[in-house]
């Protein structure tokens, strides 16, 4: 049985990974559009947040149990109606308790910046067992 999730619905795909860098892209389709006919801001944020989150997961400190987003911010500079958008996430701070990631989202066909994104992730640690 094939399971579907939010990322599958959006059509997000990994395009590149590296040391402190993670890229994903998404082909723009009808499911990504707002009622006004332009790219929905939530779709753009989902792409950027997922790229940053995947980068964070790959750079967790040894022994960490996971992470959770504690803050995010987006600045929208443009939009698109068709084509492909790509998020390039880069680590700005890789600490023991927090990580900060920034992403730029561009329209691949024009090179135009669609959004700038930044998030802070809290690193989660296993709880000590209680007697």
N, C-alpha and C positions, 0 to 999 in steps of 0.2 A: 504494500500500500504506500503510495506517495503522499507525503505530507507537504502542505503548503503553508507558508508563513508570510508575514508582512513584507519581508525583503523579496520573496519570490513574486508577490503581487506587484511590487514596484519595478521588478526587473533589474535589481542592482547586481553588478558583477565586479569582481576584483580585477584590476588591470595591472597593478604593480605593487611590490612590497620591497622594503629595504630597511636599513638601520635607521629607525626613527621616522620612517616615511611609509604611508599606505595610500594607494590610489584605488578609487572605484568609479564606475560610470553607470549611466542610466540612459537608455534610449527614451525619448519623450513620446508618450502615447496618450490616448484619450483619458486614461485613468490618472494621469498626472496634471490634468487641467482644472483650473478654478472655473466657476460659473461665468467669469468675464472673458473666457477664452485664452487666458494666459497661463503659464506654468504656475501651479499652486505652490505657495511658499512652504507648505508642509512637506511637499515632495522634495524640495531643495534641502530643507533642514534634515529630513530623513537620510538623504544621501550623505551629507556632510557629517552628521552625527554618527552614522554607521561606519564611515571611513575612519573617523577619530576613535570610535570605540574599538574597532578591529585593531587599529594600531596600538591602542592602550593595552588590549588583551595580550598582544604579542610581546609587549615590553613590561609586563608585570614583574615586580621583584620576585626572586625565588621565595617560595613558601606562601605567597599571597593566594587567597582563595578566590579573588575576582575583583570587580570594581563596580561602582555605580556613578552615574552622572550627578553632580551636585550643582552645576551651573552651566548654562549655555547662552550664547548670544549670536545673533545674525544681523548683518547689514546687507540689505539687498540693493544692488547697483544696476540691475538689468533684469531682463526676462527673455524667454524664448517660447516659440510655439511648435517647433519641430527640431529634429536632429538629436544630438547626444550632448549631455552635460557630464563633466568629470570633476570629482572632488579629489584634491591632493591634500592629505592630512600630514602635518609635521609636528613632531614632539617639540615642545618649548620648555618643558620642565618634567623630569622623570624622577620624582622623589619617592620616598618610602611610604608616605601617607597620601600624597596627591600627585596627579599628573595633569599637565596643561597641554592641550593640543589645539592647533589652529589649522583651518582648512580654507582653501580657495576653491570656489566652484566656477568653472568656466564652461562656455558653450564651445564645444570642440570645433565646429565648423567655422566659427567666426573668430575664436580666440577671445571673445568678449567676457569680462568677469561678470558673473551673475550674482555672486554673493561672497562675502567674507564671513567666516564662522570661527568661533572660539568656544572651547568648553573646558571645564575642570572636572576631573574624575577623582573620586575618593577610592583609594586602594583598600580592599577588604581583606582582613586577616582572619584565620580560623580562631574560633573561641577556644579558650583553654577549657579542658574538660573539668567538670565540677564533681567532687567526690560525694 
